[in-house]
């Protein structure tokens, strides 16, 4: 007999969303158990015995877990809910049977490395602050990057009520720089660039932990390997302190990376 689990955990295991997102669904009154609206994530349920629904749709047993690496193109929103006619990332996965969702978010105009899965536990592990996973962004600007620009960005700023600073800021070439962050606050990298009064042309995430974005076309995706899942939780290098400066042109990514 299947043991009962916390409602939020059962929903995450069934591929509804990350555990945190499942808790939000419960708090918002969108989850029912045996016909009754449940507002407590700690409520214990058994998906085989209880009638558990999200927005009126019955949630069945746990799905086989899938993990995809996507090079997110510009113009797509990281959401399972469509707003008007706006395109969402899951449109790129048309025909997939699993209930997929993105692990974290990139804003509509940001491109690059994005993980898509139906494993809520894995997603929670990746996005939880305790994991201290770095995210690296490649930024192209209209202006030539100066030392003053790097200094301003490296100082950080207030985002969502707290002061955030990048882990590292480096110049790549004339109008291109890299910024490494750890907090994952909403639009924090864009706000840092704006603070330096730089006109942003392109913003792309190229690394999550030790996993790098490699030669995959925008809008394309593929399944992750077990090694790549582990790479996310590995540091890409030894740099953990704030620094700024100029570096040489981009090096080729290791063969195993995306």
Secondary structure, DSSP 8 states (H G I E B T S, - for coil): ----EEHHHHHHHTTSS-HHHHHHHHHTT-EEETTEE---TT-EE-TTTS-EEETTEE--S-----EEEEEE-TT-B--SS--TT--BGGGGGTT--S--EESS---TT-EEEEEEES-HHHHHHHHSGGG---EEEEEEESS---HHHHHHHHH-EEETTEEE--SEEEEEETTEEEEEESS--TTHHHHHHHHTT--EEEEEEEEETTEE--S--TT-EEE--HHHHHHTTS-SSS--S--EEE--S-----TT--
